[in-house]
Amino acid sequence: MEQKIRRDLNMGDNLRRLRDAYGLSQEKLCAELQRRGCDIGRTTYAKYESGELNIRASVIVELKKIYSCSYDDFFYGLD
């Protein structure tokens, strides 16, 4: 039986906007996340930005620390 993936709200554009505003490549961002204990590769992160994968809460927590932003910045425009 084929399983259908349900589409959810996509925060990928916000993730990309924040990363670009901070001047980081996906590779550099993933290296920083790994240094902070998040086991995430560039391919996985690219899927977060493209909306193919839903981002884990632990990654959002670390991104918030890296960007010194509010959680609202991740969810901007999704209401």
C-alpha positions in Angstrom: 0.0 0.0 0.0 1.4 3.4 -1.0 1.6 6.0 1.8 0.6 9.6 0.9 2.6 12.4 2.5 0.4 15.1 3.8 1.4 18.7 3.0 1.8 20.9 6.0 2.6 24.6 6.4 6.0 25.2 5.0 8.4 27.4 6.9 11.2 26.8 4.3 11.1 30.4 3.0 11.5 31.8 6.5 14.5 29.4 7.1 16.1 30.6 3.9 15.4 34.2 4.6 17.0 34.0 8.1 20.0 32.1 6.8 20.6 34.6 4.0 20.2 37.6 6.4 22.9 36.1 8.6 25.1 35.5 5.6 25.6 31.8 6.0 25.7 29.0 3.4 23.8 25.8 4.1 27.1 24.1 4.6 28.4 26.6 7.2 25.1 26.6 9.0 25.0 22.8 9.2 28.6 22.8 10.5 27.5 25.2 13.3 24.4 23.1 14.1 26.6 20.0 14.3 29.0 21.8 16.6 26.1 22.5 18.8 25.0 18.9 18.9 22.4 18.7 16.1 23.3 15.8 13.8 22.1 17.4 10.5 23.6 17.4 7.0 23.3 19.9 4.3 21.0 17.7 2.2 18.6 17.4 5.1 18.7 21.1 5.8 18.0 21.8 2.1 14.9 19.6 2.4 13.7 21.8 5.3 14.1 24.9 3.2 12.3 23.3 0.2 9.5 22.0 2.3 10.2 18.4 1.6 10.8 17.7 5.3 9.4 19.2 8.5 12.1 20.6 10.7 12.7 19.1 14.1 12.0 21.3 17.2 15.5 20.8 18.5 16.9 22.3 15.3 14.6 25.3 15.6 15.8 25.9 19.2 19.4 25.9 18.0 18.7 28.1 15.0 17.0 30.6 17.3 20.2 30.8 19.4 22.4 31.2 16.3 20.2 33.9 14.8 19.3 35.6 18.1 15.7 35.9 16.8 12.3 35.1 18.1 10.3 32.0 17.4 7.9 34.2 15.5 10.5 34.8 12.8 10.3 31.1 11.9 6.5 31.1 11.6 6.1 34.5 9.9 3.3 34.5 7.4 2.1 31.0 8.2 -1.2 32.0 10.0 
